[in-house]
Amino acid sequence: MTHFFKVSVFISALLIGFTACSSSEKAASTSSPAMYPAWYSTAAFDADSTSFHGFATAISTDSVVAIANAELQARTNLESAIAYKMEEVRTALEEEGNSTVTNSDFILTLRNAHNQVQETASVSNGASRSDEGYYRGYAKVSITKSDFDQLMKSAFSGKPDYWQLFSSSAAYADEMN
């Protein structure tokens, strides 16, 4: 056999193998938008001009438990995203040359402030859907930006210089608008 013939047979065998393994059917999407409530966002966090929102879903054999677990996760998602945003504000102040925001007392005060979001946020929406013997719970928790601002101000009470520095920064104003 010539080298050309061997290569041709090999390539033909590969093409036949790939063709045999391929499917003409499209894979079904497991995250069809129709399965989610209209208010639900597949993003764990969202913000609009007035509020911050956390979203989550959970599965259970009980519809109430599914919603409750989704709510707990949504609260965690909300707090985590806000923590990230507040750390971005602190980092922006640090990059501007403000050394106060690197003090451990400032950092702890900031962490304690945004940790209160989980307890303060309220459930905006909750629902469950039955599917093959189990329930998928959906939850949306929210905190208004004005309530969040008051929560932060309260957490910084006794440290007005810290609060003035943090709340008057351009980065904080951007997050609150």
CNS distance restraints for C-alpha pairs under 8 A (distance, minus, plus):
assign (resid   1 and name CA) (resid   5 and name CA) 6.45 0.50 0.50
assign (resid   1 and name CA) (resid   6 and name CA) 6.77 0.50 0.50
assign (resid   2 and name CA) (resid   6 and name CA) 6.43 0.50 0.50
assign (resid   3 and name CA) (resid   7 and name CA) 6.30 0.50 0.50
assign (resid   4 and name CA) (resid   8 and name CA) 6.18 0.50 0.50
assign (resid   5 and name CA) (resid   9 and name CA) 6.22 0.50 0.50
assign (resid   6 and name CA) (resid  10 and name CA) 6.19 0.50 0.50
assign (resid   7 and name CA) (resid  11 and name CA) 6.14 0.50 0.50
assign (resid   8 and name CA) (resid  12 and name CA) 6.07 0.50 0.50
assign (resid   9 and name CA) (resid  13 and name CA) 6.11 0.50 0.50
assign (resid  10 and name CA) (resid  14 and name CA) 6.31 0.50 0.50
assign (resid  11 and name CA) (resid  15 and name CA) 6.21 0.50 0.50
assign (resid  12 and name CA) (resid  16 and name CA) 6.15 0.50 0.50
assign (resid  13 and name CA) (resid  17 and name CA) 6.12 0.50 0.50
assign (resid  14 and name CA) (resid  18 and name CA) 6.17 0.50 0.50
assign (resid  15 and name CA) (resid  19 and name CA) 6.04 0.50 0.50
assign (resid  16 and name CA) (resid  20 and name CA) 6.03 0.50 0.50
assign (resid  17 and name CA) (resid  21 and name CA) 6.29 0.50 0.50
assign (resid  18 and name CA) (resid  22 and name CA) 6.25 0.50 0.50
assign (resid  31 and name CA) (resid  35 and name CA) 7.28 0.50 0.50
assign (resid  32 and name CA) (resid  36 and name CA) 7.62 0.50 0.50
assign (resid  36 and name CA) (resid  40 and name CA) 6.25 0.50 0.50
assign (resid  37 and name CA) (resid 127 and name CA) 7.59 0.50 0.50
assign (resid  37 and name CA) (resid 138 and name CA) 7.87 0.50 0.50
assign (resid  39 and name CA) (resid 125 and name CA) 7.73 0.50 0.50
assign (resid  40 and name CA) (resid  55 and name CA) 7.01 0.50 0.50
assign (resid  40 and name CA) (resid 138 and name CA) 7.36 0.50 0.50
assign (resid  40 and name CA) (resid 139 and name CA) 7.55 0.50 0.50
assign (resid  40 and name CA) (resid 140 and name CA) 6.98 0.50 0.50
assign (resid  41 and name CA) (resid  46 and name CA) 7.98 0.50 0.50
assign (resid  41 and name CA) (resid  55 and name CA) 6.50 0.50 0.50
assign (resid  42 and name CA) (resid  55 and name CA) 7.29 0.50 0.50
assign (resid  42 and name CA) (resid  56 and name CA) 7.79 0.50 0.50
assign (resid  43 and name CA) (resid  55 and name CA) 6.91 0.50 0.50
assign (resid  44 and name CA) (resid  54 and name CA) 5.65 0.50 0.50
assign (resid  44 and name CA) (resid  55 and name CA) 4.83 0.50 0.50
assign (resid  44 and name CA) (resid  56 and name CA) 6.21 0.50 0.50
assign (resid  44 and name CA) (resid  74 and name CA) 7.22 0.50 0.50
assign (resid  44 and name CA) (resid  77 and name CA) 5.89 0.50 0.50
assign (resid  44 and name CA) (resid  78 and name CA) 7.46 0.50 0.50
assign (resid  45 and name CA) (resid  52 and name CA) 7.56 0.50 0.50
assign (resid  45 and name CA) (resid  53 and name CA) 5.64 0.50 0.50
assign (resid  45 and name CA) (resid  54 and name CA) 4.57 0.50 0.50
assign (resid  45 and name CA) (resid  55 and name CA) 6.08 0.50 0.50
assign (resid  45 and name CA) (resid  77 and name CA) 6.55 0.50 0.50
assign (resid  45 and name CA) (resid  78 and name CA) 6.04 0.50 0.50
assign (resid  45 and name CA) (resid  81 and name CA) 6.56 0.50 0.50
assign (resid  46 and name CA) (resid  52 and name CA) 6.10 0.50 0.50
assign (resid  46 and name CA) (resid  53 and name CA) 5.12 0.50 0.50
assign (resid  46 and name CA) (resid  54 and name CA) 6.52 0.50 0.50
assign (resid  47 and name CA) (resid  51 and name CA) 5.79 0.50 0.50
assign (resid  47 and name CA) (resid  52 and name CA) 4.39 0.50 0.50
assign (resid  47 and name CA) (resid  53 and name CA) 5.82 0.50 0.50
assign (resid  48 and name CA) (resid  52 and name CA) 6.59 0.50 0.50
assign (resid  49 and name CA) (resid 176 and name CA) 7.87 0.50 0.50
assign (resid  49 and name CA) (resid 177 and name CA) 5.89 0.50 0.50
assign (resid  50 and name CA) (resid 144 and name CA) 5.75 0.50 0.50
assign (resid  50 and name CA) (resid 145 and name CA) 5.56 0.50 0.50
assign (resid  50 and name CA) (resid 146 and name CA) 7.67 0.50 0.50
assign (resid  50 and name CA) (resid 177 and name CA) 7.69 0.50 0.50
assign (resid  51 and name CA) (resid 142 and name CA) 6.53 0.50 0.50
assign (resid  51 and name CA) (resid 143 and name CA) 5.60 0.50 0.50
assign (resid  51 and name CA) (resid 144 and name CA) 4.01 0.50 0.50
assign (resid  51 and name CA) (resid 145 and name CA) 4.91 0.50 0.50
assign (resid  52 and name CA) (resid  78 and name CA) 7.40 0.50 0.50
assign (resid  52 and name CA) (resid 142 and name CA) 5.57 0.50 0.50
assign (resid  52 and name CA) (resid 143 and name CA) 5.49 0.50 0.50
assign (resid  52 and name CA) (resid 144 and name CA) 6.22 0.50 0.50
assign (resid  52 and name CA) (resid 145 and name CA) 6.67 0.50 0.50
assign (resid  53 and name CA) (resid  78 and name CA) 6.19 0.50 0.50
assign (resid  53 and name CA) (resid 140 and name CA) 6.64 0.50 0.50
assign (resid  53 and name CA) (resid 141 and name CA) 5.65 0.50 0.50
assign (resid  53 and name CA) (resid 142 and name CA) 4.37 0.50 0.50
assign (resid  53 and name CA) (resid 143 and name CA) 6.70 0.50 0.50
assign (resid  54 and name CA) (resid  74 and name CA) 4.88 0.50 0.50
assign (resid  54 and name CA) (resid  75 and name CA) 6.22 0.50 0.50
assign (resid  54 and name CA) (resid  76 and name CA) 7.85 0.50 0.50
assign (resid  54 and name CA) (resid  77 and name CA) 5.54 0.50 0.50
assign (resid  54 and name CA) (resid  78 and name CA) 4.24 0.50 0.50
assign (resid  54 and name CA) (resid  79 and name CA) 8.00 0.50 0.50
assign (resid  54 and name CA) (resid 140 and name CA) 5.64 0.50 0.50
assign (resid  54 and name CA) (resid 141 and name CA) 5.25 0.50 0.50
assign (resid  54 and name CA) (resid 142 and name CA) 6.31 0.50 0.50
assign (resid  55 and name CA) (resid  70 and name CA) 7.88 0.50 0.50
assign (resid  55 and name CA) (resid  71 and name CA) 7.85 0.50 0.50
assign (resid  55 and name CA) (resid  73 and name CA) 7.67 0.50 0.50
assign (resid  55 and name CA) (resid  74 and name CA) 4.57 0.50 0.50
assign (resid  55 and name CA) (resid  75 and name CA) 7.82 0.50 0.50
assign (resid  55 and name CA) (resid  77 and name CA) 6.90 0.50 0.50
assign (resid  55 and name CA) (resid  78 and name CA) 7.47 0.50 0.50
assign (resid  55 and name CA) (resid 138 and name CA) 7.56 0.50 0.50
assign (resid  55 and name CA) (resid 139 and name CA) 5.71 0.50 0.50
assign (resid  55 and name CA) (resid 140 and name CA) 4.64 0.50 0.50
assign (resid  55 and name CA) (resid 141 and name CA) 6.61 0.50 0.50
assign (resid  56 and name CA) (resid  70 and name CA) 5.13 0.50 0.50
assign (resid  56 and name CA) (resid  71 and name CA) 6.81 0.50 0.50
assign (resid  56 and name CA) (resid  73 and name CA) 5.74 0.50 0.50
assign (resid  56 and name CA) (resid  74 and name CA) 4.64 0.50 0.50
assign (resid  56 and name CA) (resid  77 and name CA) 7.55 0.50 0.50
assign (resid  56 and name CA) (resid 138 and name CA) 5.96 0.50 0.50
assign (resid  56 and name CA) (resid 139 and name CA) 5.57 0.50 0.50
assign (resid  56 and name CA) (resid 140 and name CA) 6.88 0.50 0.50
assign (resid  57 and name CA) (resid  66 and name CA) 7.81 0.50 0.50
assign (resid  57 and name CA) (resid  67 and name CA) 7.62 0.50 0.50
assign (resid  57 and name CA) (resid  69 and name CA) 7.72 0.50 0.50
assign (resid  57 and name CA) (resid  70 and name CA) 4.62 0.50 0.50
assign (resid  57 and name CA) (resid  71 and name CA) 7.87 0.50 0.50
assign (resid  57 and name CA) (resid  73 and name CA) 7.57 0.50 0.50
assign (resid  57 and name CA) (resid  74 and name CA) 7.77 0.50 0.50
assign (resid  57 and name CA) (resid 136 and name CA) 6.68 0.50 0.50
assign (resid  57 and name CA) (resid 137 and name CA) 5.38 0.50 0.50
assign (resid  57 and name CA) (resid 138 and name CA) 4.49 0.50 0.50
assign (resid  57 and name CA) (resid 139 and name CA) 6.38 0.50 0.50
assign (resid  58 and name CA) (resid  66 and name CA) 5.35 0.50 0.50
assign (resid  58 and name CA) (resid  67 and name CA) 6.93 0.50 0.50
assign (resid  58 and name CA) (resid  69 and name CA) 5.87 0.50 0.50
assign (resid  58 and name CA) (resid  70 and name CA) 4.77 0.50 0.50
assign (resid  58 and name CA) (resid 136 and name CA) 5.59 0.50 0.50
assign (resid  58 and name CA) (resid 137 and name CA) 5.15 0.50 0.50
assign (resid  58 and name CA) (resid 138 and name CA) 6.74 0.50 0.50
assign (resid  59 and name CA) (resid  66 and name CA) 5.19 0.50 0.50
assign (resid  59 and name CA) (resid  69 and name CA) 7.99 0.50 0.50
assign (resid  59 and name CA) (resid 134 and name CA) 6.89 0.50 0.50
assign (resid  59 and name CA) (resid 135 and name CA) 5.61 0.50 0.50
assign (resid  59 and name CA) (resid 136 and name CA) 4.46 0.50 0.50
assign (resid  59 and name CA) (resid 137 and name CA) 6.11 0.50 0.50
assign (resid  60 and name CA) (resid  65 and name CA) 6.32 0.50 0.50
assign (resid  60 and name CA) (resid  66 and name CA) 4.88 0.50 0.50
assign (resid  60 and name CA) (resid 134 and name CA) 5.75 0.50 0.50
assign (resid  60 and name CA) (resid 135 and name CA) 5.35 0.50 0.50
assign (resid  60 and name CA) (resid 136 and name CA) 6.56 0.50 0.50
assign (resid  60 and name CA) (resid 137 and name CA) 7.79 0.50 0.50
assign (resid  61 and name CA) (resid  65 and name CA) 7.87 0.50 0.50
assign (resid  61 and name CA) (resid  66 and name CA) 7.53 0.50 0.50
assign (resid  61 and name CA) (resid 133 and name CA) 6.85 0.50 0.50
assign (resid  61 and name CA) (resid 134 and name CA) 4.47 0.50 0.50
assign (resid  61 and name CA) (resid 135 and name CA) 5.68 0.50 0.50
assign (resid  62 and name CA) (resid  66 and name CA) 6.18 0.50 0.50
assign (resid  62 and name CA) (resid 134 and name CA) 7.06 0.50 0.50
assign (resid  62 and name CA) (resid 135 and name CA) 6.27 0.50 0.50
assign (resid  63 and name CA) (resid  67 and name CA) 6.34 0.50 0.50
assign (resid  63 and name CA) (resid 128 and name CA) 5.90 0.50 0.50
assign (resid  63 and name CA) (resid 129 and name CA) 7.66 0.50 0.50
assign (resid  63 and name CA) (resid 130 and name CA) 7.81 0.50 0.50
assign (resid  63 and name CA) (resid 134 and name CA) 7.93 0.50 0.50
assign (resid  63 and name CA) (resid 135 and name CA) 5.31 0.50 0.50
assign (resid  63 and name CA) (resid 136 and name CA) 7.21 0.50 0.50
assign (resid  63 and name CA) (resid 137 and name CA) 6.63 0.50 0.50
assign (resid  64 and name CA) (resid  68 and name CA) 6.14 0.50 0.50
assign (resid  64 and name CA) (resid 128 and name CA) 7.89 0.50 0.50
assign (resid  64 and name CA) (resid 137 and name CA) 7.84 0.50 0.50
assign (resid  65 and name CA) (resid  69 and name CA) 5.98 0.50 0.50
assign (resid  65 and name CA) (resid 137 and name CA) 7.88 0.50 0.50
assign (resid  66 and name CA) (resid  70 and name CA) 6.13 0.50 0.50
assign (resid  66 and name CA) (resid 128 and name CA) 7.03 0.50 0.50
assign (resid  66 and name CA) (resid 135 and name CA) 6.31 0.50 0.50
assign (resid  66 and name CA) (resid 136 and name CA) 5.89 0.50 0.50
assign (resid  66 and name CA) (resid 137 and name CA) 4.39 0.50 0.50
assign (resid  66 and name CA) (resid 138 and name CA) 7.64 0.50 0.50
assign (resid  67 and name CA) (resid  71 and name CA) 6.08 0.50 0.50
assign (resid  67 and name CA) (resid 126 and name CA) 6.26 0.50 0.50
assign (resid  67 and name CA) (resid 127 and name CA) 6.35 0.50 0.50
assign (resid  67 and name CA) (resid 128 and name CA) 6.31 0.50 0.50
assign (resid  67 and name CA) (resid 136 and name CA) 7.54 0.50 0.50
assign (resid  67 and name CA) (resid 137 and name CA) 4.15 0.50 0.50
assign (resid  67 and name CA) (resid 138 and name CA) 5.77 0.50 0.50
assign (resid  67 and name CA) (resid 139 and name CA) 6.37 0.50 0.50
assign (resid  68 and name CA) (resid  72 and name CA) 6.32 0.50 0.50
assign (resid  68 and name CA) (resid 137 and name CA) 7.64 0.50 0.50
assign (resid  69 and name CA) (resid  73 and name CA) 6.29 0.50 0.50
assign (resid  69 and name CA) (resid 137 and name CA) 7.57 0.50 0.50
assign (resid  70 and name CA) (resid  74 and name CA) 6.00 0.50 0.50
assign (resid  70 and name CA) (resid 137 and name CA) 5.82 0.50 0.50
assign (resid  70 and name CA) (resid 138 and name CA) 5.63 0.50 0.50
assign (resid  70 and name CA) (resid 139 and name CA) 5.37 0.50 0.50
assign (resid  71 and name CA) (resid  75 and name CA) 6.17 0.50 0.50
assign (resid  71 and name CA) (resid 123 and name CA) 7.38 0.50 0.50
assign (resid  71 and name CA) (resid 126 and name CA) 7.67 0.50 0.50
assign (resid  71 and name CA) (resid 138 and name CA) 7.45 0.50 0.50
assign (resid  71 and name CA) (resid 139 and name CA) 5.05 0.50 0.50
assign (resid  71 and name CA) (resid 140 and name CA) 6.89 0.50 0.50
assign (resid  71 and name CA) (resid 141 and name CA) 7.01 0.50 0.50
assign (resid  72 and name CA) (resid  76 and name CA) 6.39 0.50 0.50
assign (resid  73 and name CA) (resid  77 and name CA) 6.09 0.50 0.50
assign (resid  74 and name CA) (resid  78 and name CA) 6.07 0.50 0.50
assign (resid  74 and name CA) (resid 139 and name CA) 6.38 0.50 0.50
assign (resid  74 and name CA) (resid 140 and name CA) 6.29 0.50 0.50
assign (resid  74 and name CA) (resid 141 and name CA) 6.18 0.50 0.50
assign (resid  75 and name CA) (resid  79 and name CA) 6.18 0.50 0.50
assign (resid  75 and name CA) (resid 117 and name CA) 7.76 0.50 0.50
assign (resid  75 and name CA) (resid 118 and name CA) 5.06 0.50 0.50
assign (resid  75 and name CA) (resid 121 and name CA) 7.15 0.50 0.50
assign (resid  75 and name CA) (resid 141 and name CA) 6.29 0.50 0.50
assign (resid  76 and name CA) (resid  80 and name CA) 5.96 0.50 0.50
assign (resid  76 and name CA) (resid 118 and name CA) 6.44 0.50 0.50
assign (resid  77 and name CA) (resid  81 and name CA) 6.12 0.50 0.50
assign (resid  78 and name CA) (resid  82 and name CA) 6.18 0.50 0.50
assign (resid  78 and name CA) (resid 117 and name CA) 7.63 0.50 0.50
assign (resid  78 and name CA) (resid 118 and name CA) 7.34 0.50 0.50
assign (resid  78 and name CA) (resid 141 and name CA) 7.52 0.50 0.50
assign (resid  78 and name CA) (resid 142 and name CA) 7.76 0.50 0.50
assign (resid  79 and name CA) (resid  83 and name CA) 5.93 0.50 0.50
assign (resid  79 and name CA) (resid 114 and name CA) 6.75 0.50 0.50
assign (resid  79 and name CA) (resid 115 and name CA) 6.55 0.50 0.50
assign (resid  79 and name CA) (resid 117 and name CA) 5.64 0.50 0.50
assign (resid  79 and name CA) (resid 118 and name CA) 5.85 0.50 0.50
assign (resid  80 and name CA) (resid  84 and name CA) 6.26 0.50 0.50
assign (resid  81 and name CA) (resid  85 and name CA) 6.31 0.50 0.50
assign (resid  82 and name CA) (resid  86 and name CA) 6.08 0.50 0.50
assign (resid  82 and name CA) (resid 114 and name CA) 6.97 0.50 0.50
assign (resid  83 and name CA) (resid  87 and name CA) 6.09 0.50 0.50
assign (resid  83 and name CA) (resid 111 and name CA) 7.40 0.50 0.50
assign (resid  83 and name CA) (resid 114 and name CA) 6.01 0.50 0.50
assign (resid  83 and name CA) (resid 115 and name CA) 7.74 0.50 0.50
assign (resid  84 and name CA) (resid  88 and name CA) 6.29 0.50 0.50
assign (resid  85 and name CA) (resid  89 and name CA) 6.47 0.50 0.50
assign (resid  85 and name CA) (resid 175 and name CA) 7.45 0.50 0.50
assign (resid  86 and name CA) (resid  90 and name CA) 6.29 0.50 0.50
assign (resid  86 and name CA) (resid 110 and name CA) 7.82 0.50 0.50
assign (resid  86 and name CA) (resid 114 and name CA) 7.86 0.50 0.50
assign (resid  86 and name CA) (resid 172 and name CA) 7.63 0.50 0.50
assign (resid  87 and name CA) (resid  91 and name CA) 6.01 0.50 0.50
assign (resid  88 and name CA) (resid  92 and name CA) 6.08 0.50 0.50
assign (resid  88 and name CA) (resid 171 and name CA) 7.83 0.50 0.50
assign (resid  89 and name CA) (resid  93 and name CA) 6.38 0.50 0.50
assign (resid  89 and name CA) (resid 166 and name CA) 7.76 0.50 0.50
assign (resid  89 and name CA) (resid 169 and name CA) 7.79 0.50 0.50
assign (resid  89 and name CA) (resid 171 and name CA) 5.17 0.50 0.50
assign (resid  89 and name CA) (resid 172 and name CA) 5.80 0.50 0.50
assign (resid  90 and name CA) (resid  94 and name CA) 6.25 0.50 0.50
assign (resid  90 and name CA) (resid 101 and name CA) 6.25 0.50 0.50
assign (resid  90 and name CA) (resid 166 and name CA) 7.46 0.50 0.50
assign (resid  91 and name CA) (resid  95 and name CA) 6.07 0.50 0.50
assign (resid  92 and name CA) (resid  96 and name CA) 6.24 0.50 0.50
assign (resid  92 and name CA) (resid 171 and name CA) 6.77 0.50 0.50
assign (resid  93 and name CA) (resid  97 and name CA) 6.69 0.50 0.50
assign (resid  93 and name CA) (resid  98 and name CA) 5.68 0.50 0.50
assign (resid  93 and name CA) (resid 101 and name CA) 6.95 0.50 0.50
assign (resid  93 and name CA) (resid 166 and name CA) 7.96 0.50 0.50
assign (resid  93 and name CA) (resid 169 and name CA) 7.34 0.50 0.50
assign (resid  93 and name CA) (resid 171 and name CA) 7.98 0.50 0.50
assign (resid  94 and name CA) (resid  98 and name CA) 4.94 0.50 0.50
assign (resid  94 and name CA) (resid  99 and name CA) 6.17 0.50 0.50
assign (resid  94 and name CA) (resid 101 and name CA) 6.17 0.50 0.50
assign (resid  94 and name CA) (resid 102 and name CA) 7.04 0.50 0.50
assign (resid  99 and name CA) (resid 103 and name CA) 7.27 0.50 0.50
assign (resid 100 and name CA) (resid 106 and name CA) 7.15 0.50 0.50
assign (resid 100 and name CA) (resid 162 and name CA) 7.96 0.50 0.50
assign (resid 101 and name CA) (resid 106 and name CA) 5.80 0.50 0.50
assign (resid 101 and name CA) (resid 107 and name CA) 6.73 0.50 0.50
assign (resid 102 and name CA) (resid 106 and name CA) 6.99 0.50 0.50
assign (resid 102 and name CA) (resid 107 and name CA) 6.83 0.50 0.50
assign (resid 103 and name CA) (resid 107 and name CA) 6.38 0.50 0.50
assign (resid 104 and name CA) (resid 108 and name CA) 6.03 0.50 0.50
assign (resid 105 and name CA) (resid 109 and name CA) 6.09 0.50 0.50
assign (resid 106 and name CA) (resid 110 and name CA) 6.17 0.50 0.50
assign (resid 106 and name CA) (resid 162 and name CA) 6.94 0.50 0.50
assign (resid 107 and name CA) (resid 111 and name CA) 6.17 0.50 0.50
assign (resid 108 and name CA) (resid 112 and name CA) 6.03 0.50 0.50
assign (resid 109 and name CA) (resid 113 and name CA) 6.12 0.50 0.50
assign (resid 109 and name CA) (resid 155 and name CA) 7.04 0.50 0.50
assign (resid 109 and name CA) (resid 156 and name CA) 6.55 0.50 0.50
assign (resid 110 and name CA) (resid 114 and name CA) 6.48 0.50 0.50
assign (resid 110 and name CA) (resid 155 and name CA) 7.86 0.50 0.50
assign (resid 110 and name CA) (resid 156 and name CA) 7.69 0.50 0.50
assign (resid 111 and name CA) (resid 115 and name CA) 6.07 0.50 0.50
assign (resid 112 and name CA) (resid 116 and name CA) 6.80 0.50 0.50
assign (resid 112 and name CA) (resid 155 and name CA) 7.13 0.50 0.50
assign (resid 113 and name CA) (resid 117 and name CA) 7.79 0.50 0.50
assign (resid 113 and name CA) (resid 151 and name CA) 7.00 0.50 0.50
assign (resid 113 and name CA) (resid 152 and name CA) 5.46 0.50 0.50
assign (resid 113 and name CA) (resid 155 and name CA) 4.96 0.50 0.50
assign (resid 113 and name CA) (resid 156 and name CA) 7.25 0.50 0.50
assign (resid 114 and name CA) (resid 152 and name CA) 7.00 0.50 0.50
assign (resid 116 and name CA) (resid 120 and name CA) 6.21 0.50 0.50
assign (resid 116 and name CA) (resid 151 and name CA) 7.59 0.50 0.50
assign (resid 117 and name CA) (resid 121 and name CA) 5.73 0.50 0.50
assign (resid 117 and name CA) (resid 143 and name CA) 7.68 0.50 0.50
assign (resid 117 and name CA) (resid 148 and name CA) 7.53 0.50 0.50
assign (resid 117 and name CA) (resid 151 and name CA) 7.96 0.50 0.50
assign (resid 120 and name CA) (resid 143 and name CA) 7.27 0.50 0.50
assign (resid 121 and name CA) (resid 141 and name CA) 6.08 0.50 0.50
assign (resid 121 and name CA) (resid 142 and name CA) 5.29 0.50 0.50
assign (resid 121 and name CA) (resid 143 and name CA) 4.81 0.50 0.50
assign (resid 122 and name CA) (resid 141 and name CA) 5.36 0.50 0.50
assign (resid 122 and name CA) (resid 142 and name CA) 5.49 0.50 0.50
assign (resid 122 and name CA) (resid 143 and name CA) 6.44 0.50 0.50
assign (resid 123 and name CA) (resid 139 and name CA) 7.31 0.50 0.50
assign (resid 123 and name CA) (resid 140 and name CA) 5.97 0.50 0.50
assign (resid 123 and name CA) (resid 141 and name CA) 4.26 0.50 0.50
assign (resid 123 and name CA) (resid 142 and name CA) 6.34 0.50 0.50
assign (resid 124 and name CA) (resid 139 and name CA) 7.70 0.50 0.50
assign (resid 124 and name CA) (resid 140 and name CA) 5.39 0.50 0.50
assign (resid 124 and name CA) (resid 141 and name CA) 5.14 0.50 0.50
assign (resid 124 and name CA) (resid 142 and name CA) 6.07 0.50 0.50
assign (resid 125 and name CA) (resid 138 and name CA) 7.97 0.50 0.50
assign (resid 125 and name CA) (resid 139 and name CA) 5.69 0.50 0.50
assign (resid 125 and name CA) (resid 140 and name CA) 5.10 0.50 0.50
assign (resid 125 and name CA) (resid 141 and name CA) 7.01 0.50 0.50
assign (resid 126 and name CA) (resid 137 and name CA) 7.27 0.50 0.50
assign (resid 126 and name CA) (resid 138 and name CA) 5.48 0.50 0.50
assign (resid 126 and name CA) (resid 139 and name CA) 4.40 0.50 0.50
assign (resid 126 and name CA) (resid 140 and name CA) 6.39 0.50 0.50
assign (resid 127 and name CA) (resid 137 and name CA) 5.72 0.50 0.50
assign (resid 127 and name CA) (resid 138 and name CA) 5.22 0.50 0.50
assign (resid 127 and name CA) (resid 139 and name CA) 6.67 0.50 0.50
assign (resid 128 and name CA) (resid 135 and name CA) 6.15 0.50 0.50
assign (resid 128 and name CA) (resid 136 and name CA) 5.35 0.50 0.50
assign (resid 128 and name CA) (resid 137 and name CA) 4.17 0.50 0.50
assign (resid 128 and name CA) (resid 138 and name CA) 5.96 0.50 0.50
assign (resid 129 and name CA) (resid 135 and name CA) 5.47 0.50 0.50
assign (resid 129 and name CA) (resid 136 and name CA) 5.35 0.50 0.50
assign (resid 129 and name CA) (resid 137 and name CA) 6.60 0.50 0.50
assign (resid 130 and name CA) (resid 134 and name CA) 5.85 0.50 0.50
assign (resid 130 and name CA) (resid 135 and name CA) 4.50 0.50 0.50
assign (resid 130 and name CA) (resid 136 and name CA) 6.49 0.50 0.50
assign (resid 131 and name CA) (resid 135 and name CA) 6.02 0.50 0.50
assign (resid 131 and name CA) (resid 136 and name CA) 7.43 0.50 0.50
assign (resid 143 and name CA) (resid 147 and name CA) 6.49 0.50 0.50
assign (resid 143 and name CA) (resid 148 and name CA) 6.38 0.50 0.50
assign (resid 144 and name CA) (resid 148 and name CA) 6.11 0.50 0.50
assign (resid 145 and name CA) (resid 149 and name CA) 6.01 0.50 0.50
assign (resid 145 and name CA) (resid 176 and name CA) 6.17 0.50 0.50
assign (resid 146 and name CA) (resid 150 and name CA) 6.29 0.50 0.50
assign (resid 147 and name CA) (resid 151 and name CA) 6.09 0.50 0.50
assign (resid 148 and name CA) (resid 152 and name CA) 6.15 0.50 0.50
assign (resid 149 and name CA) (resid 153 and name CA) 6.11 0.50 0.50
assign (resid 150 and name CA) (resid 154 and name CA) 6.00 0.50 0.50
assign (resid 151 and name CA) (resid 155 and name CA) 6.16 0.50 0.50
assign (resid 152 and name CA) (resid 156 and name CA) 6.25 0.50 0.50
assign (resid 153 and name CA) (resid 157 and name CA) 6.31 0.50 0.50
assign (resid 153 and name CA) (resid 163 and name CA) 6.59 0.50 0.50
assign (resid 156 and name CA) (resid 160 and name CA) 6.74 0.50 0.50
assign (resid 156 and name CA) (resid 162 and name CA) 7.01 0.50 0.50
assign (resid 156 and name CA) (resid 163 and name CA) 5.73 0.50 0.50
assign (resid 157 and name CA) (resid 163 and name CA) 7.82 0.50 0.50
assign (resid 159 and name CA) (resid 163 and name CA) 6.46 0.50 0.50
assign (resid 160 and name CA) (resid 164 and name CA) 5.95 0.50 0.50
assign (resid 161 and name CA) (resid 165 and name CA) 6.14 0.50 0.50
assign (resid 162 and name CA) (resid 166 and name CA) 6.11 0.50 0.50
assign (resid 163 and name CA) (resid 167 and name CA) 5.70 0.50 0.50
assign (resid 164 and name CA) (resid 168 and name CA) 5.80 0.50 0.50
assign (resid 165 and name CA) (resid 169 and name CA) 6.49 0.50 0.50
assign (resid 166 and name CA) (resid 172 and name CA) 6.93 0.50 0.50
assign (resid 167 and name CA) (resid 172 and name CA) 5.96 0.50 0.50
assign (resid 167 and name CA) (resid 173 and name CA) 7.27 0.50 0.50
assign (resid 168 and name CA) (resid 172 and name CA) 7.04 0.50 0.50
assign (resid 168 and name CA) (resid 173 and name CA) 7.13 0.50 0.50
assign (resid 169 and name CA) (resid 173 and name CA) 6.40 0.50 0.50
assign (resid 170 and name CA) (resid 174 and name CA) 6.15 0.50 0.50
assign (resid 171 and name CA) (resid 175 and name CA) 6.50 0.50 0.50
assign (resid 172 and name CA) (resid 176 and name CA) 6.26 0.50 0.50
assign (resid 173 and name CA) (resid 177 and name CA) 6.21 0.50 0.50
